[in-house]
Amino acid sequence: MSRILVLALIFFPLLAPQAGAETITLTLDEAVQRAIDQSFSLKKNTVDLAQAEYSARRLWSEIFPSISMSAGLTFLPSTPLFTGAGFSYNSDALSYALNLGLSLSLNPSIKSSMNRIELAYRAQLLSYETACKQLEIQVTKNFLSLITMKQNLLFMEESLRLAENKLASDTIARRNGLLNELTWLNSQLSVETARYNLSYADGAYRNALGEFLALLGMETVADIDFMGTVDIVQIFYDPEQLILEYLPKRPDMISLRQTIERLELGKTQTALASRFPTLSLSTQWRGTPETGSGLGAPFADSVTGSITLNIPVDSWIPGTRQDQTIRAANAEVEKAYLDLQSAETSAKTQIRSLILNLENTWESLGIARMRVGIAERTVEATELGFRNGLIEFRELEDRRNDLTDARQRLLQGELSYQTLLLDLAAALNVEWRALTKLEVSLGPKPEASWSVP
């Protein structure tokens, strides 16, 4: 009893975390929402977005005058220290000063500055929305990948169960002298091979599940029942029509156009600030005691105002530093247009490639489904022949492996097709759930060229 108690005390802490874990049901929408709520990157984007919105709603700050206030006390009036009669403190020379100033500078570049602030807010809003969509695509891909891995584990468990049943019957036959040693050893090898493959796949699934749970901010979960998927339906799109309609709406295209707009505004702001006159208005109020009467002297104040017009000249001279700054701004705009053209070319190639890959993958899925059907019937026929003594065990093992391979290839093909659908939705900047509905306006889809017997 004492040994049992000691063992219980040792193993209970190891088993406690497993006992606290549980299997939960998780839908795709819940997974996406959890990931968005837990994303630190999105939270940082939210802070930046709030700051940009705050600035965009207060454009009046660009023309708000500069206001300054100051107060001073002269506690040591000017007096000799070593020369003349030497140091002599004169309290009648004490003085104070109160100043209130207001200044305002006006330049045509103020309008461009306001537009840049508004553009910065729109760019930050676009960045936040893009980050949310990218995270949704990432979570959906991980979700589908885990479903595929879990289904693959079921196939492997079935293979292991069949191998174990075969080993059990072969063991009985071996004991009765009805089976040779080589066949019995092959049955054992098949069981251990199936067990090894299952263990390796289960480890990969557990690692992927742990990373997925960390992305969702979940920890104490033993396993997940996944609910939801991306429908596998045949689509037929005209890539050129998709490019024409959806390419300008892509976030990266919009972002590049915003970059061009920002650089254009920056170029205009630099040119206006460097080459156009600036009107400066200032006024100042000053209060001091009357001279020579100390702090108790009657209060006296004065107010001044000035208008200054600054006309730049050097920026109009070719080769000056200001002229080079304006030329550099023009060069940045030209490079931004080239970046936009390059991105458009790459995006068009990507959309065409995705459409082609979807069509090819759909045809491959048809072949994969036929392979599974043929492999299942082949295994049934081979098992019948093996039971009748017409087929060797190795032939049966090979056919079972062919069936497992066919099922796994079908799973991977379906995952690839779903992933391509998600990539196409991201490339078109549309919701992946609505992607299959686009074909209504883009033309009918052709009939499938395959059938599952």
C-alpha positions as CSV (number, residue, x, y, z in Angstrom):
1,M,0.0,0.0,0.0
2,S,2.9,2.4,0.8
3,R,4.4,1.8,-2.6
4,I,1.1,2.5,-4.3
5,L,0.7,5.7,-2.4
6,V,4.2,6.8,-3.4
7,L,3.6,6.1,-7.0
8,A,0.3,8.0,-6.9
9,L,2.0,11.0,-5.4
10,I,4.7,10.9,-8.1
11,F,2.4,10.5,-11.1
12,F,-0.6,12.6,-10.0
13,P,1.2,16.0,-10.8
14,L,2.0,14.6,-14.3
15,L,-1.6,13.5,-14.9
16,A,-3.2,16.6,-13.5
17,P,-2.7,18.9,-16.5
18,Q,-4.2,16.3,-18.8
19,A,-7.2,15.9,-16.5
20,G,-7.8,19.7,-16.7
21,A,-7.6,19.7,-20.5
22,E,-10.8,19.0,-22.5
23,T,-12.0,18.5,-26.0
24,I,-13.9,21.5,-27.3
25,T,-15.9,22.2,-30.4
26,L,-14.6,25.1,-32.4
27,T,-16.2,26.7,-35.5
28,L,-14.2,28.5,-38.2
29,D,-15.8,31.8,-37.4
30,E,-15.0,31.4,-33.7
31,A,-11.4,30.6,-34.5
32,V,-11.0,33.7,-36.7
33,Q,-12.7,36.0,-34.1
34,R,-10.4,34.6,-31.3
35,A,-7.3,35.2,-33.4
36,I,-8.3,38.8,-34.1
37,D,-9.1,39.4,-30.4
38,Q,-5.8,37.9,-29.3
39,S,-3.5,39.5,-32.0
40,F,-1.0,41.9,-30.5
41,S,-0.1,43.1,-33.9
42,L,-3.7,44.2,-34.5
43,K,-3.8,45.9,-31.1
44,K,-0.8,47.9,-32.0
45,N,-2.4,48.8,-35.4
46,T,-5.5,49.9,-33.4
47,V,-3.4,52.3,-31.4
48,D,-1.8,53.8,-34.5
49,L,-5.2,54.0,-36.2
50,A,-6.7,55.9,-33.2
51,Q,-3.8,58.4,-33.3
52,A,-4.1,58.9,-37.0
53,E,-7.9,59.5,-36.7
54,Y,-7.3,62.0,-33.8
55,S,-5.0,64.0,-36.1
56,A,-7.3,63.8,-39.1
57,R,-10.2,65.2,-37.1
58,R,-8.2,68.2,-36.0
59,L,-6.8,69.7,-39.1
60,W,-7.4,73.2,-37.7
61,S,-4.2,72.6,-35.7
62,E,-2.2,73.3,-38.9
63,I,-3.3,76.9,-38.9
64,F,-3.6,77.3,-35.1
65,P,-1.4,80.2,-34.1
66,S,1.5,79.8,-31.7
67,I,0.8,81.2,-28.3
68,S,3.5,81.9,-25.7
69,M,3.5,83.3,-22.2
70,S,6.5,84.2,-20.0
71,A,7.2,85.9,-16.7
72,G,10.5,87.0,-15.4
73,L,12.0,88.7,-12.3
74,T,15.3,90.6,-12.2
75,F,16.5,89.9,-8.6
76,L,20.0,91.2,-9.2
77,P,20.1,94.6,-11.0
78,S,23.1,95.6,-13.0
79,T,25.8,96.9,-10.5
80,P,29.7,96.9,-10.5
81,L,31.4,94.1,-8.6
82,F,35.1,95.0,-8.5
83,T,35.3,98.3,-10.4
84,G,34.2,101.8,-9.4
85,A,32.6,102.0,-6.0
86,G,32.3,98.1,-5.9
87,F,29.3,96.0,-5.3
88,S,26.2,97.9,-4.1
89,Y,22.8,96.3,-4.1
90,N,20.1,98.7,-5.4
91,S,16.6,97.5,-4.6
92,D,15.1,100.4,-6.5
93,A,16.4,98.8,-9.7
94,L,14.5,95.5,-9.2
95,S,12.2,94.8,-12.1
96,Y,9.8,92.2,-13.5
97,A,8.4,91.4,-16.9
98,L,5.2,89.8,-18.2
99,N,5.0,88.7,-21.8
100,L,2.2,87.3,-23.9
101,G,2.9,86.6,-27.6
102,L,0.9,85.3,-30.6
103,S,2.3,84.4,-34.0
104,L,0.9,83.0,-37.2
105,S,2.7,81.9,-40.4
106,L,0.7,81.5,-43.6
107,N,2.0,79.6,-46.7
108,P,0.2,77.9,-49.6
109,S,1.7,74.6,-48.5
110,I,-0.7,74.4,-45.5
111,K,-3.4,72.8,-47.7
112,S,-1.0,70.1,-48.8
113,S,-0.1,69.4,-45.2
114,M,-3.7,68.9,-44.3
115,N,-4.3,66.5,-47.2
116,R,-1.3,64.5,-46.1
117,I,-2.7,64.1,-42.6
118,E,-6.0,62.9,-44.0
119,L,-4.2,60.5,-46.3
120,A,-2.2,59.1,-43.4
121,Y,-5.4,58.2,-41.6
122,R,-6.8,56.5,-44.7
123,A,-3.6,54.6,-45.2
124,Q,-3.6,53.5,-41.5
125,L,-7.3,52.4,-41.8
126,L,-6.4,50.4,-45.0
127,S,-3.5,48.8,-43.2
128,Y,-5.7,47.7,-40.3
129,E,-8.3,46.2,-42.6
130,T,-5.7,44.4,-44.6
131,A,-4.1,42.9,-41.5
132,C,-7.4,41.6,-40.3
133,K,-8.1,39.9,-43.7
134,Q,-4.6,38.4,-43.8
135,L,-5.0,37.0,-40.3
136,E,-8.4,35.5,-41.3
137,I,-6.8,33.8,-44.3
138,Q,-4.0,32.5,-42.1
139,V,-6.3,31.1,-39.5
140,T,-8.5,29.5,-42.1
141,K,-5.6,27.8,-43.8
142,N,-4.4,26.5,-40.4
143,F,-7.9,25.4,-39.6
144,L,-8.3,23.4,-42.8
145,S,-4.8,21.9,-42.5
146,L,-5.6,20.6,-39.0
147,I,-8.8,19.1,-40.3
148,T,-6.8,17.3,-43.0
149,M,-4.2,16.1,-40.6
150,K,-6.9,14.8,-38.2
151,Q,-8.7,12.9,-41.0
152,N,-5.3,11.4,-42.1
153,L,-4.9,10.2,-38.5
154,L,-8.2,8.3,-38.8
155,F,-7.0,6.6,-42.0
156,M,-3.8,5.6,-40.2
157,E,-5.6,4.3,-37.2
158,E,-7.8,2.2,-39.5
159,S,-4.6,0.8,-41.2
160,L,-3.1,0.0,-37.8
161,R,-6.3,-1.7,-36.6
162,L,-6.4,-3.9,-39.8
163,A,-2.8,-4.8,-39.3
164,E,-3.4,-5.7,-35.7
165,N,-6.4,-7.9,-36.6
166,K,-4.3,-9.6,-39.2
167,L,-1.5,-10.2,-36.8
168,A,-3.9,-11.6,-34.2
169,S,-5.3,-14.1,-36.7
170,D,-1.8,-15.0,-38.0
171,T,-0.6,-15.5,-34.4
172,I,-3.3,-18.1,-33.8
173,A,-2.5,-19.8,-37.1
174,R,1.2,-19.8,-36.3
175,R,0.5,-21.5,-32.9
176,N,-1.6,-24.1,-34.7
177,G,1.1,-24.8,-37.2
178,L,-0.9,-23.4,-40.1
179,L,1.4,-20.4,-40.9
180,N,5.1,-20.2,-41.7
181,E,7.4,-17.9,-39.7
182,L,8.1,-15.5,-42.5
183,T,4.4,-14.6,-43.0
184,W,4.0,-14.2,-39.3
185,L,7.1,-11.9,-39.1
186,N,5.7,-9.8,-42.0
187,S,2.5,-9.3,-40.1
188,Q,4.5,-8.1,-37.1
189,L,6.5,-5.7,-39.3
190,S,3.3,-4.3,-40.8
191,V,1.9,-3.6,-37.4
192,E,5.0,-1.8,-36.2
193,T,5.3,0.2,-39.4
194,A,1.6,1.3,-39.1
195,R,2.2,2.2,-35.5
196,Y,5.3,4.2,-36.3
197,N,3.6,6.1,-39.1
198,L,0.7,6.9,-36.8
199,S,2.9,8.0,-34.0
200,Y,4.9,10.3,-36.3
201,A,1.7,11.8,-37.8
202,D,0.1,12.3,-34.4
203,G,3.2,14.1,-33.2
204,A,3.1,16.5,-36.2
205,Y,-0.6,17.1,-35.5
206,R,0.0,17.8,-31.9
207,N,2.7,20.4,-32.7
208,A,0.5,22.1,-35.3
209,L,-2.4,22.1,-32.9
210,G,-0.3,23.7,-30.2
211,E,0.8,26.5,-32.5
212,F,-2.8,27.0,-33.6
213,L,-4.0,27.2,-30.0
214,A,-1.3,29.7,-29.2
215,L,-2.5,31.8,-32.1
216,L,-6.0,31.8,-30.6
217,G,-4.8,32.4,-27.1
218,M,-6.0,29.0,-25.9
219,E,-3.8,26.6,-23.8
220,T,-5.6,24.0,-21.7
221,V,-7.2,22.1,-24.5
222,A,-6.6,18.4,-25.2
223,D,-8.1,18.4,-28.7
224,I,-10.6,20.2,-30.9
225,D,-13.6,19.1,-32.8
226,F,-13.4,21.3,-35.9
227,M,-16.7,22.6,-37.3
228,G,-16.7,24.3,-40.7
229,T,-14.7,24.2,-43.9
230,V,-14.3,25.8,-47.3
231,D,-16.6,24.3,-49.9
232,I,-14.9,22.4,-52.7
233,V,-16.8,23.4,-55.8
234,Q,-15.7,23.7,-59.4
235,I,-15.3,27.3,-60.6
236,F,-14.7,28.9,-64.0
237,Y,-13.5,32.4,-64.1
238,D,-12.3,34.7,-66.8
239,P,-9.0,36.0,-65.4
240,E,-8.9,39.1,-67.6
241,Q,-12.4,40.1,-66.4
242,L,-11.4,39.5,-62.8
243,I,-8.2,41.6,-63.3
244,L,-10.2,44.4,-64.8
245,E,-12.9,44.5,-62.1
246,Y,-11.0,43.6,-58.9
247,L,-7.3,44.5,-59.3
248,P,-7.8,48.2,-58.7
249,K,-9.6,47.3,-55.4
250,R,-6.7,45.2,-54.0
251,P,-5.2,46.7,-50.8
252,D,-1.7,46.7,-52.1
253,M,-2.8,48.6,-55.2
254,I,-4.6,51.1,-53.1
255,S,-1.7,51.4,-50.8
256,L,0.7,52.1,-53.7
257,R,-1.7,54.7,-55.1
258,Q,-1.8,56.3,-51.7
259,T,2.0,56.3,-51.6
260,I,2.0,58.2,-54.9
261,E,-0.6,60.6,-53.6
262,R,1.5,61.2,-50.5
263,L,4.6,61.8,-52.5
264,E,2.7,64.2,-54.8
265,L,1.5,66.1,-51.8
266,G,5.0,66.1,-50.3
267,K,6.4,67.4,-53.6
268,T,3.8,70.1,-53.7
269,Q,4.3,71.0,-50.1
270,T,8.1,71.2,-50.5
271,A,7.8,73.4,-53.6
272,L,5.3,75.8,-52.1
273,A,7.2,76.1,-48.8
274,S,10.5,76.7,-50.7
275,R,9.5,79.0,-53.5
276,F,6.4,80.9,-52.4
277,P,6.3,83.8,-50.0
278,T,5.4,83.2,-46.3
279,L,3.4,85.7,-44.5
280,S,4.1,86.0,-40.7
281,L,1.8,87.8,-38.3
282,S,2.9,88.4,-34.7
283,T,1.8,90.4,-31.8
284,Q,3.2,90.8,-28.3
285,W,2.0,92.3,-25.0
286,R,4.6,93.3,-22.3
287,G,4.0,94.5,-18.8
288,T,6.8,95.9,-16.6
289,P,7.2,98.4,-13.7
290,E,8.1,101.9,-14.6
291,T,11.9,102.4,-14.9
292,G,13.9,103.2,-11.8
293,S,11.3,102.8,-9.2
294,G,11.7,99.2,-8.2
295,L,9.0,96.6,-7.7
296,G,6.7,99.0,-6.1
297,A,6.6,101.3,-9.2
298,P,3.4,101.8,-11.1
299,F,2.6,99.1,-13.6
300,A,3.1,99.9,-17.3
301,D,2.4,97.8,-20.3
302,S,2.9,97.9,-24.1
303,V,1.7,96.0,-27.1
304,T,3.4,95.6,-30.4
305,G,2.4,93.9,-33.7
306,S,4.2,93.2,-37.0
307,I,3.6,91.7,-40.4
308,T,6.5,90.1,-42.3
309,L,6.6,88.8,-45.8
310,N,9.5,86.4,-46.5
311,I,10.2,85.9,-50.2
312,P,12.6,83.0,-50.9
313,V,15.1,83.4,-53.8
314,D,17.7,80.7,-53.6
315,S,15.2,77.9,-54.4
316,W,14.7,79.4,-57.8
317,I,18.4,79.1,-58.6
318,P,19.2,75.8,-60.3
319,G,21.7,73.6,-58.3
320,T,21.0,75.1,-54.9
321,R,20.2,72.8,-52.0
322,Q,16.6,73.8,-52.0
323,D,16.4,73.2,-55.8
324,Q,17.9,69.8,-55.3
325,T,15.4,68.9,-52.6
326,I,12.5,69.7,-55.0
327,R,14.1,67.6,-57.8
328,A,14.6,64.7,-55.3
329,A,10.9,64.9,-54.5
330,N,10.0,64.6,-58.2
331,A,12.3,61.6,-58.6
332,E,10.5,59.8,-55.7
333,V,7.2,60.3,-57.4
334,E,8.5,58.8,-60.7
335,K,9.9,55.7,-58.8
336,A,6.5,55.3,-57.0
337,Y,4.7,55.1,-60.4
338,L,7.2,52.5,-61.6
339,D,6.6,50.5,-58.4
340,L,2.8,50.6,-59.1
341,Q,3.3,49.3,-62.7
342,S,5.6,46.5,-61.4
343,A,3.1,45.5,-58.7
344,E,0.2,45.5,-61.2
345,T,2.1,43.2,-63.6
346,S,2.9,40.8,-60.7
347,A,-0.7,40.8,-59.5
348,K,-2.0,40.0,-63.0
349,T,0.4,37.1,-63.3
350,Q,-0.6,35.9,-59.8
351,I,-4.4,35.9,-60.6
352,R,-3.9,34.1,-63.9
353,S,-1.7,31.5,-62.2
354,L,-4.2,30.9,-59.5
355,I,-7.1,30.4,-61.9
356,L,-5.0,28.0,-63.9
357,N,-3.9,26.1,-60.8
358,L,-7.5,25.8,-59.6
359,E,-8.6,24.3,-62.9
360,N,-5.7,21.8,-62.9
361,T,-6.2,20.9,-59.3
362,W,-9.9,20.3,-59.9
363,E,-9.0,17.8,-62.7
364,S,-6.5,16.2,-60.3
365,L,-9.2,15.8,-57.6
366,G,-11.3,13.9,-60.1
367,I,-8.5,11.5,-60.8
368,A,-7.7,11.2,-57.1
369,R,-11.3,10.3,-56.3
370,M,-11.3,7.6,-59.0
371,R,-8.0,6.3,-57.6
372,V,-9.6,6.0,-54.1
373,G,-12.6,4.1,-55.5
374,I,-10.5,1.8,-57.6
375,A,-8.1,1.2,-54.6
376,E,-11.0,0.3,-52.3
377,R,-12.4,-2.3,-54.7
378,T,-8.9,-3.6,-55.3
379,V,-8.4,-4.1,-51.6
380,E,-11.7,-5.9,-51.3
381,A,-10.8,-8.3,-54.2
382,T,-7.3,-8.8,-52.8
383,E,-8.6,-9.7,-49.3
384,L,-11.0,-12.2,-50.9
385,G,-8.2,-13.8,-52.9
386,F,-5.9,-13.9,-49.8
387,R,-8.6,-15.6,-47.7
388,N,-9.0,-18.2,-50.5
389,G,-5.2,-18.7,-50.6
390,L,-4.8,-17.3,-54.2
391,I,-2.9,-14.2,-53.3
392,E,0.2,-13.8,-51.0
393,F,0.2,-11.5,-48.0
394,R,2.7,-9.1,-49.6
395,E,0.3,-8.4,-52.4
396,L,-2.5,-7.7,-49.9
397,E,-0.1,-5.4,-47.9
398,D,0.8,-3.5,-51.1
399,R,-2.8,-3.0,-52.0
400,R,-3.6,-1.6,-48.6
401,N,-0.7,0.8,-48.8
402,D,-2.0,1.9,-52.2
403,L,-5.4,2.6,-50.7
404,T,-3.8,4.6,-47.8
405,D,-1.7,6.6,-50.3
406,A,-4.8,7.3,-52.5
407,R,-6.7,8.6,-49.5
408,Q,-3.9,10.8,-48.4
409,R,-3.4,12.2,-51.9
410,L,-7.0,13.0,-52.1
411,L,-6.9,14.8,-48.7
412,Q,-3.9,16.8,-49.8
413,G,-5.5,17.6,-53.1
414,E,-8.6,18.9,-51.4
415,L,-6.5,21.0,-49.0
416,S,-4.5,22.4,-51.9
417,Y,-7.8,23.3,-53.7
418,Q,-9.1,25.0,-50.6
419,T,-5.9,26.9,-50.1
420,L,-5.9,28.1,-53.7
421,L,-9.5,29.3,-53.2
422,L,-8.3,31.3,-50.2
423,D,-5.4,32.7,-52.1
424,L,-7.6,33.8,-55.0
425,A,-10.0,35.5,-52.6
426,A,-7.1,37.4,-51.1
427,A,-5.7,38.2,-54.5
428,L,-9.2,39.6,-55.5
429,N,-9.8,41.2,-52.1
430,V,-13.2,39.5,-51.8
431,E,-14.7,37.4,-49.0
432,W,-13.8,33.7,-49.6
433,R,-17.4,32.7,-48.7
434,A,-18.7,34.8,-51.6
435,L,-16.0,33.7,-54.1
436,T,-18.1,30.9,-55.6
437,K,-21.0,33.3,-56.2
438,L,-19.0,35.4,-58.6
439,E,-19.4,32.8,-61.4
440,V,-23.0,33.8,-61.8
441,S,-21.9,37.1,-63.5
442,L,-18.7,35.7,-65.0
443,G,-20.2,32.9,-67.1
444,P,-21.3,29.3,-66.6
445,K,-18.8,26.7,-65.5
446,P,-18.1,23.7,-67.8
447,E,-19.3,20.2,-67.0
448,A,-16.9,18.1,-65.0
449,S,-14.9,15.7,-67.2
450,W,-14.7,12.9,-64.7
451,S,-17.0,10.7,-62.6
452,V,-16.5,8.5,-59.6
453,P,-17.6,4.9,-60.2
